[in-house]
Amino acid sequence: MKTASKKAFLVVAGLVFAFAIVMLREHLVPAQSAPTTGKTAEEAYKNIQVLKGVPADQVIPAMQFMSASLGVDCEHCHVERQFDKDDKKPKQTARKMIQMMFAINKDNFSGHREVTCYSCHHGVADPVGTPLVADAETPPVPRGAMNPEDAKPAAMPPADQIVDKYLQALGGAEALEKITSRVEKGKLTGFGNREFPIEVFAKAPDSRLSVMHMPNGDSTTAYDGHAGWLGFSQGPPHVMSPPEANSARMDADFHFALRFKDNFSQLRVEHPEKVGDEETYLVNGVNPGQPPVRLYFSQQSGLLVRLVRYVETPLGRNPTQIDYADYRDVDGIKVPFRWTLARPGARFTIQVDQIQQNVPIDDTKFAMPPMPAPAAHPASP
């Protein structure tokens, strides 16, 4: 890929849960093939060797994890548009590294995934095996210089208290329940200050659609209350895999702030952390068998300033971080007018210019467009 097209590709990737998902599916699976839901990797994709038995919908997230861990694009290992071929040496090496990672975790950590691709690579293709020299002198800390009182962790408020303060900061539960729909218009900025108009439509309880208007067509992410889909004007829509849909469902939960106890089986207060200039309380939302959702609440305002969630893959967790800012009063509640979404290799900011609430939005707005009919075969002579 040329540099300019890579940047455009990444912009789309960030908004629609990685447009690379769409492209990878078109390359890895014939367009006429059935959906991958319920299939294993080797049943859905060609030439699977080390990920046999893995659910097919985890293959692309696993590829994304490797790409982020090594700081490379798909063509580093794959022949462009012929992903099943084994012509490139890095692909052979990647298979050996995956097998090595599995063996390390099996032999040393009882099969728990403690070592991943990122453990050694840290975002570069060639792992660094030699410690870095210090770039500045670090003065030694004299023995006894640390006050024992400083080492004691500060007392943390309980999770319920932090959540209640958040609700009050937003305007209160009663005010939030009165809002049942929202239309936001603004611009998306990222990758060299490129700007694209964006619209977001949301409706209670859990429908959401975002449309980024690009010069070569619209890029769409949607969740209709039951399933998610991705769309790009130059191709047919694609149904989200279960991991993608789980993330989209969280974004689409219109009254997410009211439903912490419903969304998580447990809320754990962790050590305080600083987000920008904000001192925050970190609360982990936990559900059995799923990665935690990390929620950062401002100690001063009580507002949510950062959310970090993860997509589980066979090789490691893909993180997504969303920072919320520029909270303003709209119809009696506070709404963030700016949020910044960051994933490995992709980062962009959405600045909202206009918000309308409690406007009618038809449910058909969130429905996936019909798939194009297969081309008819010509009649035999």
N, C-alpha and C positions, 0 to 999 in steps of 0.2 A: 504494500500500500504506500502511496505517496503521503508526504507529511500533511498536506492540507486535508486530504480525505480521511486520514487517521483522526485528525482533530474533530472533524464533523462526525465521524463514526462514534467517537467517545462521547460527544455531547448527547447524541441520541441514546447511547448506552446508559448514561446516567439517568435519564428521565424515564425510560420504559424498561426498567429492571434489566438493563443491558440489551441494547438492540443486537448485540452479538448473539444473544440467545436465538433470535430469529434467524440470523445468518448461519449460525452453527447448525441449527436444525435443517435448514435447506441444504447444507453441504453434507451433513452426516447421514441424513435419512432421505430417501427419495420422496419427492413431493406427494406422490400418490399413496404413500404408506399410511397405515393406521396410526392413531395416537399411541404414545409410549406408555400411558398409564396402565399399571398392572403388569408390565413386561420387565424382564431383566435386561441388563445392558446388551448381552449378546443376542437377545431376541429382537432388539430394536435397531441396533447399530452393526455395521460391518467391521470385521477384523478386531473384535474385542479380545484381549489376551489376559490382562492382569486385573481387570475389573469385572470378571465374570461373577454372576450372582448378585451384583449390585443393582438396585432398582434403576431402570432406565432413566427416570426423571432426575436422578442424581448425577448423571454423567456430565451434563453441561455445567452445573455448579462446580463439579470437581475440576473440570478444565479451567473454569474461571479462577479457582483457587490456585492452581499451578501457575497460570498466567500472572496473577498478582504476586505470588511468592517469588517468581523469578524476574519479574519486570519485563516480560516479553509478550509479543502478540501471538496469535494462532499460528502464523506462518513460520514461527521459529522452529516448530516441530512438524507441522503438517504441510503437505503440498496444497497450495491454494486451490479450493473448490474440489479437491480430491482427498478428503481427509482420511479415507481408509487406506491410502497407500503408505508403504513403509520406506520410501525412498530417502528420507532424511535421517542422518545419524542421531541428531538430538532426540528424535522420537524413540529410537531404540534405547538410548541412554535413559530417557524418562521412565520407560518401563522398568529398567533395572533399579532406578532410584525408588520407584513406588514399592517394588518388591523388598528392597532394603529397608524402607521405612516400616512396612508391615512387619518384617522380621524383628527389627529393633523393638517395636512396641510389644510384640508377642513374647519375645525372649526376656525382656527387661521390665516391662510394665504390665504384665498379666493381660496383655491384649488391649489395655486402655490406650487411647491415642494421646500420647504425651509428646512425641516427636513428629513433626510435620515437615513438609518441604521448606516452609519459612524458617524453621529452626536453624538451618544452615545458610540459606540463600539470602534472607533479609532483603528481598526485592531486587537482587542482581543475579544474572545468569550463572556467574562463576562464584561459588562461595569463597569467602575469605577465611583462610586457615591460620593466619598469623595475627596475634593481637596488635591493635593499633598503638602507636606511640602517643604519649600525651602531647597535646598541642599547647598546653599551658601548665605552669607549675602549680601543683595542688599542695597547699601548705598542710602539714600534719596537724591533727587535732590533739592538743595536749591532753594527757591522761587526767581525768577528773574535771575537764573543762565543761562537759555536758551536765546540765542540771538534771538530776533524776526526775524532778517534777515535769520537765519538758518531755520526757519519754512516755509519760502516761497519756493514753488516748483520751481525748475530750469526750464527755458524756454525750451520746447521741439521742436525739428525740426519737420516740417510737414511730414506726412507719405510718400508723393511722394519723398521728398528729401532723406529719409532713404532708400527707395527702389531703387532709382537711384544710390545711393552710393554702395548698394549691387551689382547691376548689373555691375558697373564699377570695383568693387573689384574682381568679377568673371572673368572679361576679356572683358566685353562689350557685348551688345546685338548682334552685328554682328558676333562676334566670337562664341557666344553660339549657334546661329542659324546654324552655319556650322557643328555642331556636331549633328548627327542624330541617333547614336547607341553607346552602351557601353557594354563591357564585363569586369566584375571584378572578380578576384579570390583572396581568402584570407582565413582567419580562424575566426571562432566564438569562443569566450572565455567567460565562465561564470560558476557559481555554482561550486566553488572549483577549478577554473582554468582548467576545462575540456575544451578540444579543439576539434573542428570539422571543416573539410574543408568546404568551402562554395563558391558557384558560383552565380553571379547575372548577368542576361541578361536583357538589357533595350533597347527599340527602340521607336523612336518618331512615332506618338505623345503620345501614352499612353499605351504601352505594357511593362510588366515587369514580370520576373520569377526569383525566388531565390531557390536554391537547397542546402540543408545542407546534407552532406554525413555522415551518422551515421553508427556505426558498424552493426546495425540491419536493415539498409535500408535508403533510401533517404527520406527526408522531404521537401515538395515543397509548395511554395506559388506563385500564378500566377494571373495576370490580363491581359486579352487579348484585351483590348480596349473597351469591352462591359460588361464583367462579370468577376468575380473572382472565383477561385477555390483553394481548398486545397487538397494536396495529401500526402499519406504516402505509402511506398512500400508494407506494410502488409495489405492494404485494398483498397477499391475502392475510387476514388476521390469524393469530396463533393463540391457542388456549394456554394459559400459564400452567406450569408444573405445580405439584403440591407445595414445594418449598417457596416458589414465587408467589403462589396464591396466599400462603400464610402471611407473608410480608404485606401484600396488597390488602388483605383483610384488616390488618392492624391500622394501616393508613386510612381505610374506609370507615372504621368504627367512629361514627359521627360524635357519639357521646363517650369517647374513650376516657375522658377525665372523670366521668361518673361511674365507671365500671371497673375500677382497679381490682376490686375483690372478686368480680366475675371473671376477669381476664387472667388472673394469676392465683395459683393455689397458695402462694406464700410471697410476702414482701419482706425482704431483708435489708436492713440499713447497714451500709458499709462505711468505711472511713471517709471523711470529707475530702473533696477534691476541688481544685480550682479550674474553672472553665472561663478562659479569657480573664476578665477582671472580676468575675463573680466567684465568691466562695459558695460552694454548693454542698448539699447532702446527696450522697449516692444511695439510691434504693434499687436493689435487684429484684425484678419481677421474675418469679420462678414457677415453672410448671414441670412436672415429672417427665423425664425423657426428652426435654427440649433445652436448647441453649437459653441462658438468662437474657432478659431485656434490662439494660442498664439505664436508669432514669436519674437525671441530675437536676435537682431543684435548687433554685437560688435561696440561700439562707436569709437574704434580706427581703426580697419581694415575695418569695414562695413560688414563683412561676417556674415552669419547666423550661430549662434552657438547653438541654441536650438529651437525646435519646440514642442509644446504641443497641442495635439488634444484630442477630447473626443467622446465617443460613448454614445448616449442617451439611457437610459433604463427606464422602468416604475418606478424604485426605485432610480435611481441616475445616475451620469455620470461616465463611466469607462475611466480613463485617460491613454494616452500613451505619453511618453516623449522621444524625440530623440535628443541627443547631437551630434553635428558635430565638428570634430577636424582634425588636421593634413592635412590641405589644401595644395595641391601641384599643380604646373603647369603641365598640360598635354595638348599638342596640342593647346596651346594658351589660355587655360582657367584654372581656379582653380577648383579642385575637392577634396572633403573631402575623405581622405584615412582611416579615422576611424570614426565610429559612434556607439554610445551606446544607446540602446533601453531599456527603463524601463517601466514596468507596475506593478500594485500591485502584489507582490509575484514573480516577474520574472524580471531579469535584465541580459543583455549580451552585449558584445562588439564585433563588427566586425572590423577587421584590414585587409585592402586590401593590397595585396602584388604586384598585377599586374593589370594594366588597359590597355585595347585596345579600341580605339574609331573609329567610322565610319567603323566598320567591318560588312559584310553582315550577317543578322540574318533572317532566314525565318520565316514568320508569324506562321507557324505550330508549331514553338518552344513553343508558348504561349498557344496553344489550349489544352483544357482539354481532357485527354485520354477518349476513349469510355467506358461507363459503361459496366461491365460484363453482359452477357446475363443471364436471370433467368434460374435456373436449370429446366430441363425438368421433368415433372411428369412421373413416370413409367406407362406404359400401363396397363390397367385393364386386369386381367386374363380372 
